[in-house]
Amino acid sequence: MALVGAGQMGRHHARVVAESDAAELVAIVDPHESAAPVAALRHAPLLDSLDELLAGKLPELAIVAIPTQAHAETAARLLEAGVHVLVEKPISGTVEEAERLIELAAERGLILAVGHVERFNPAVRALRDKLRTDDLGRVFQVHARRLSPFPARIGDSGVAFDLATHDLDLMCELAGTPIRLSAEADRKAHRSHEDLLAVILRFDSGVIGLLEVNWLTPTKVRQLTVTGERGTFVVDYLNQHLTLYENAHESASWSALDIFDGVTEGNVVRFAIPRVEPLRAQLEAVTAAIRGEDVEYVDGHAGLRALRLALAVVEAGASGASVRLDAV
């Protein structure tokens, strides 16, 4: 495989490839001088341009980890050359670009994967398994919080594209198809894009989604809460914890509480989940798919869905109006 872009995210990809048996890093494409130490550390040839990569022996897979506005052109050239592509999220800057990438991959029988890496978080995978086996009963609400300090590396997008796409993707996986959303957005520290976002979604399943995202919180918060008829699951993305807060099966014995005819607190269960680096699990899934194995990865259609939702969030945040969603 080759890596296009050795910035902050690209360096993580380079490390994961070096630590994994799933692929061999044969080239890094990045004209910036900051890429030289990355290439030296990973013992990979450093190329100045995509032209140089495409003129030589082609890799089987290329990871595209460059600014969003350049995703479409770079990924399209790789696909046209017959190279499988894993592109960082969001898949592209526009719906039309994303649709073109999906068409190119389909025409050439290639893998087009999108880096929605939280899908590979073991706590998220455990949550999905438990929801599929009906451990929670009917799901009522999905609430995601993704809060961070302001990142100096981000200049070409706001939190809707850079952060919210993770949770918008997962919400659709857990709750179904969104039919409308409303949002409030603001810009407090970013030069040109929103850095504070609050979103409400309604899904066709009846589930209500809440999403809070910002670049204004001093400490990182990465949390997903799913509330249903039997209790609440809480995922801590960072620590890869999954906790179930059960509803009590019997009413409280204290008579003063008998006036409440509703939910009461039951057992709290922390599930033992082996830790796995999601970025490595993602790489292994994509390379397995390239080998023809029947594995789950985030494809271009899922990337397009998340992009459509992020664009709708930006629209709703700017207009203050609820946005009805076509099939995404």
C-alpha positions as semicolon CSV with decimal commas, in nm:
position;residue;x (nm);y (nm);z (nm)
1;M;0,000;0,000;0,000
2;A;0,090;0,366;-0,041
3;L;0,004;0,656;0,187
4;V;-0,096;0,989;0,035
5;G;-0,050;1,255;0,303
6;A;0,179;1,230;0,605
7;G;0,012;1,487;0,827
8;Q;-0,130;1,415;1,171
9;M;-0,372;1,144;1,054
10;G;-0,136;1,010;0,792
11;R;0,133;0,951;1,052
12;H;-0,105;0,733;1,249
13;H;-0,182;0,533;0,935
14;A;0,190;0,489;0,867
15;R;0,249;0,363;1,220
16;V;-0,044;0,120;1,206
17;V;0,074;-0,025;0,876
18;A;0,425;-0,068;1,017
19;E;0,284;-0,252;1,320
20;S;0,050;-0,474;1,119
21;D;0,104;-0,775;0,895
22;A;-0,195;-0,671;0,683
23;A;0,002;-0,456;0,440
24;E;0,348;-0,329;0,350
25;L;0,407;0,044;0,315
26;V;0,582;0,091;-0,021
27;A;0,558;0,470;-0,060
28;I;0,455;0,793;0,108
29;V;0,337;1,076;-0,115
30;D;0,378;1,420;0,041
31;P;0,577;1,720;-0,088
32;H;0,612;1,886;0,253
33;E;0,943;1,864;0,433
34;S;0,764;1,747;0,749
35;A;0,696;1,415;0,573
36;A;1,064;1,322;0,552
37;P;1,099;1,207;0,916
38;V;0,783;0,995;0,881
39;A;0,916;0,823;0,570
40;A;1,256;0,768;0,733
41;L;1,101;0,624;1,048
42;R;0,887;0,382;0,848
43;H;1,160;0,300;0,593
44;A;0,936;0,400;0,303
45;P;1,031;0,587;-0,014
46;L;0,910;0,948;-0,009
47;L;0,754;1,079;-0,330
48;D;0,674;1,441;-0,410
49;S;0,360;1,386;-0,616
50;L;0,085;1,146;-0,710
51;D;0,218;1,154;-1,066
52;E;0,540;0,997;-0,940
53;L;0,347;0,720;-0,763
54;L;0,128;0,644;-1,065
55;A;0,426;0,638;-1,301
56;G;0,588;0,349;-1,115
57;K;0,473;0,010;-0,994
58;L;0,123;0,061;-0,863
59;P;0,032;-0,033;-0,506
60;E;-0,274;-0,248;-0,446
61;L;-0,414;-0,002;-0,191
62;A;-0,369;0,369;-0,124
63;I;-0,476;0,554;0,188
64;V;-0,575;0,914;0,119
65;A;-0,517;1,131;0,427
66;I;-0,507;1,484;0,288
67;P;-0,740;1,788;0,325
68;T;-1,102;1,715;0,233
69;Q;-1,107;1,943;-0,072
70;A;-0,841;1,726;-0,237
71;H;-1,001;1,389;-0,158
72;A;-1,208;1,358;-0,474
73;E;-0,939;1,436;-0,731
74;T;-0,675;1,221;-0,563
75;A;-0,904;0,924;-0,497
76;A;-1,044;0,941;-0,851
77;R;-0,697;0,927;-1,007
78;L;-0,606;0,628;-0,794
79;L;-0,926;0,444;-0,880
80;E;-0,884;0,521;-1,250
81;A;-0,536;0,367;-1,227
82;G;-0,680;0,048;-1,074
83;V;-0,581;0,108;-0,711
84;H;-0,811;0,026;-0,419
85;V;-0,869;0,333;-0,200
86;L;-0,925;0,402;0,168
87;V;-1,007;0,773;0,194
88;E;-1,032;0,956;0,522
89;K;-1,372;1,092;0,616
90;P;-1,556;1,283;0,492
91;I;-1,542;1,102;0,161
92;S;-1,528;1,433;-0,029
93;G;-1,645;1,792;-0,018
94;T;-1,956;1,753;-0,234
95;V;-2,223;1,494;-0,306
96;E;-2,139;1,496;-0,677
97;E;-1,774;1,416;-0,606
98;A;-1,868;1,130;-0,376
99;E;-2,111;0,984;-0,631
100;R;-1,839;0,994;-0,896
101;L;-1,596;0,805;-0,670
102;I;-1,858;0,539;-0,601
103;E;-1,922;0,502;-0,976
104;L;-1,550;0,471;-1,052
105;A;-1,499;0,203;-0,789
106;A;-1,801;0,005;-0,913
107;E;-1,696;0,030;-1,278
108;R;-1,351;-0,106;-1,201
109;G;-1,448;-0,359;-0,936
110;L;-1,238;-0,184;-0,671
111;I;-1,276;-0,130;-0,299
112;L;-1,363;0,227;-0,199
113;A;-1,353;0,248;0,179
114;V;-1,409;0,556;0,395
115;G;-1,233;0,615;0,726
116;H;-1,524;0,622;0,968
117;V;-1,295;0,455;1,216
118;E;-1,535;0,456;1,514
119;R;-1,719;0,167;1,348
120;F;-1,416;-0,042;1,443
121;N;-1,409;0,063;1,808
122;P;-1,459;-0,264;2,002
123;A;-1,701;-0,096;2,245
124;V;-1,916;0,018;1,952
125;R;-1,906;-0,329;1,799
126;A;-2,011;-0,482;2,131
127;L;-2,298;-0,233;2,156
128;R;-2,421;-0,319;1,807
129;D;-2,413;-0,690;1,890
130;K;-2,620;-0,636;2,204
131;L;-2,875;-0,419;2,025
132;R;-2,907;-0,681;1,750
133;T;-2,984;-0,947;2,012
134;D;-3,250;-0,718;2,162
135;D;-3,074;-0,672;2,497
136;L;-3,222;-0,323;2,531
137;G;-3,566;-0,380;2,383
138;R;-3,706;-0,088;2,185
139;V;-3,458;0,195;2,136
140;F;-3,590;0,541;2,222
141;Q;-3,295;0,777;2,193
142;V;-2,934;0,792;2,073
143;H;-2,721;1,072;2,219
144;A;-2,363;1,141;2,104
145;R;-2,119;1,389;2,256
146;R;-1,789;1,464;2,078
147;L;-1,618;1,757;2,246
148;S;-1,257;1,870;2,205
149;P;-1,008;2,153;2,244
150;F;-0,954;2,355;1,926
151;P;-0,715;2,172;1,686
152;A;-0,459;2,389;1,512
153;R;-0,442;2,141;1,221
154;I;-0,796;2,208;1,097
155;G;-0,846;2,495;0,855
156;D;-1,060;2,373;0,567
157;S;-1,371;2,254;0,752
158;G;-1,575;2,286;1,069
159;V;-1,697;2,040;1,328
160;A;-1,984;1,918;1,108
161;F;-1,740;1,762;0,858
162;D;-1,445;1,686;1,083
163;L;-1,619;1,550;1,395
164;A;-1,994;1,509;1,348
165;T;-1,958;1,272;1,052
166;H;-1,833;1,001;1,292
167;D;-2,150;1,010;1,499
168;L;-2,391;1,075;1,214
169;D;-2,264;0,755;1,056
170;L;-2,303;0,556;1,377
171;M;-2,647;0,699;1,453
172;C;-2,772;0,575;1,117
173;E;-2,625;0,231;1,185
174;L;-2,800;0,213;1,522
175;A;-3,127;0,399;1,462
176;G;-3,218;0,366;1,094
177;T;-3,284;0,625;0,827
178;P;-3,304;0,991;0,936
179;I;-3,609;1,173;0,804
180;R;-3,551;1,525;0,938
181;L;-3,310;1,726;1,148
182;S;-3,264;2,067;1,302
183;A;-2,943;2,226;1,423
184;E;-2,792;2,524;1,597
185;A;-2,438;2,615;1,496
186;D;-2,198;2,891;1,593
187;R;-1,840;3,003;1,536
188;K;-1,646;3,112;1,843
189;A;-1,278;3,043;1,770
190;H;-1,253;2,909;1,413
191;R;-1,153;3,155;1,141
192;S;-1,421;3,055;0,893
193;H;-1,629;2,752;0,999
194;E;-1,859;2,639;1,277
195;D;-1,693;2,508;1,593
196;L;-2,005;2,462;1,807
197;L;-2,294;2,241;1,702
198;A;-2,612;2,095;1,850
199;V;-2,830;1,867;1,636
200;I;-3,166;1,692;1,681
201;L;-3,261;1,412;1,442
202;R;-3,575;1,206;1,392
203;F;-3,532;0,858;1,243
204;D;-3,787;0,650;1,056
205;S;-3,773;0,399;1,343
206;G;-3,911;0,662;1,579
207;V;-3,575;0,703;1,753
208;I;-3,469;1,057;1,844
209;G;-3,104;1,147;1,798
210;L;-2,914;1,416;1,985
211;L;-2,566;1,526;1,884
212;E;-2,337;1,773;2,061
213;V;-2,008;1,864;1,896
214;N;-1,752;2,136;1,960
215;W;-1,390;2,243;1,951
216;L;-1,431;2,454;2,265
217;T;-1,409;2,205;2,552
218;P;-1,070;2,187;2,733
219;T;-1,083;1,807;2,767
220;K;-1,189;1,545;2,515
221;V;-1,529;1,385;2,555
222;R;-1,623;1,094;2,330
223;Q;-1,946;0,936;2,446
224;L;-2,241;0,756;2,292
225;T;-2,557;0,684;2,494
226;V;-2,842;0,461;2,377
227;T;-3,161;0,461;2,585
228;G;-3,430;0,197;2,546
229;E;-3,709;0,025;2,731
230;R;-3,477;-0,190;2,946
231;G;-3,217;0,071;3,036
232;T;-2,927;0,268;2,892
233;F;-2,601;0,167;2,722
234;V;-2,309;0,410;2,748
235;V;-2,003;0,384;2,525
236;D;-1,682;0,561;2,619
237;Y;-1,500;0,572;2,286
238;L;-1,166;0,679;2,432
239;N;-1,141;0,409;2,699
240;Q;-1,335;0,153;2,494
241;H;-1,579;0,091;2,777
242;L;-1,937;-0,030;2,739
243;T;-2,166;0,004;3,042
244;L;-2,529;-0,096;3,083
245;Y;-2,748;0,086;3,334
246;E;-3,045;-0,143;3,376
247;N;-3,397;-0,050;3,474
248;A;-3,499;-0,204;3,806
249;H;-3,716;-0,514;3,776
250;E;-3,902;-0,444;4,097
251;S;-4,041;-0,126;4,247
252;A;-3,843;0,046;4,521
253;S;-3,915;-0,070;4,877
254;W;-3,907;0,282;5,019
255;S;-4,273;0,383;5,035
256;A;-4,198;0,747;4,966
257;L;-4,089;0,642;4,616
258;D;-4,400;0,441;4,544
259;I;-4,568;0,756;4,410
260;F;-4,339;0,733;4,107
261;D;-4,487;0,497;3,852
262;G;-4,190;0,490;3,618
263;V;-3,832;0,379;3,569
264;T;-3,608;0,317;3,868
265;E;-3,238;0,237;3,887
266;G;-3,127;-0,123;3,859
267;N;-2,797;-0,303;3,813
268;V;-2,493;-0,143;3,650
269;V;-2,291;-0,377;3,430
270;R;-1,946;-0,296;3,284
271;F;-1,867;-0,539;3,005
272;A;-1,517;-0,678;2,963
273;I;-1,406;-0,584;2,613
274;P;-1,057;-0,660;2,479
275;R;-0,900;-0,337;2,359
276;V;-0,822;-0,303;1,990
277;E;-0,689;0,001;1,805
278;P;-0,975;0,095;1,570
279;L;-0,739;0,226;1,301
280;R;-0,562;-0,110;1,287
281;A;-0,892;-0,301;1,281
282;Q;-1,005;-0,080;0,993
283;L;-0,687;-0,151;0,795
284;E;-0,721;-0,524;0,851
285;A;-1,087;-0,518;0,739
286;V;-1,010;-0,326;0,419
287;T;-0,716;-0,548;0,324
288;A;-0,928;-0,857;0,395
289;A;-1,198;-0,719;0,164
290;I;-0,936;-0,664;-0,107
291;R;-0,836;-1,030;-0,070
292;G;-1,199;-1,122;-0,135
293;E;-1,302;-1,209;0,220
294;D;-1,658;-1,139;0,332
295;V;-1,587;-0,871;0,594
296;E;-1,757;-0,551;0,698
297;Y;-1,599;-0,218;0,612
298;V;-1,736;0,134;0,559
299;D;-1,799;0,167;0,187
300;G;-1,853;0,469;-0,035
301;H;-2,232;0,460;0,002
302;A;-2,202;0,493;0,381
303;G;-1,950;0,772;0,332
304;L;-2,193;0,951;0,100
305;R;-2,474;0,914;0,355
306;A;-2,263;1,076;0,626
307;L;-2,161;1,355;0,388
308;R;-2,525;1,428;0,295
309;L;-2,615;1,449;0,664
310;A;-2,322;1,678;0,743
311;L;-2,424;1,910;0,460
312;A;-2,783;1,909;0,591
313;V;-2,654;1,993;0,940
314;V;-2,461;2,290;0,802
315;E;-2,771;2,404;0,612
316;A;-2,995;2,372;0,917
317;G;-2,744;2,548;1,139
318;A;-2,721;2,839;0,897
319;S;-3,094;2,876;0,831
320;G;-3,236;2,788;1,172
321;A;-3,501;2,579;0,994
322;S;-3,572;2,209;1,021
323;V;-3,447;2,016;0,717
324;R;-3,645;1,724;0,577
325;L;-3,421;1,454;0,439
326;D;-3,465;1,250;0,126
327;A;-3,333;0,895;0,133
328;V;-2,969;0,913;0,237
